[in-house]
């Protein structure tokens, strides 16, 4: 049994929804990436700060 063919308006609506879903997914991925990058920068700063403090002790 063949699926019912969609008319043009239904295809447009479906494509718009798929694009919106893709955009939402991309936004979530970008936010996770930004959070990971911020965590890396913060960890690096703390590491450098500890080196500076340890260097002052000697």
PyMOL commands that set and color helices and strands:
alter all, ss='L'
color gray80, all
select helices_A, chain A and resi 8-57
alter helices_A, ss='H'
color red, helices_A
deselect
rebuild
show_as cartoon
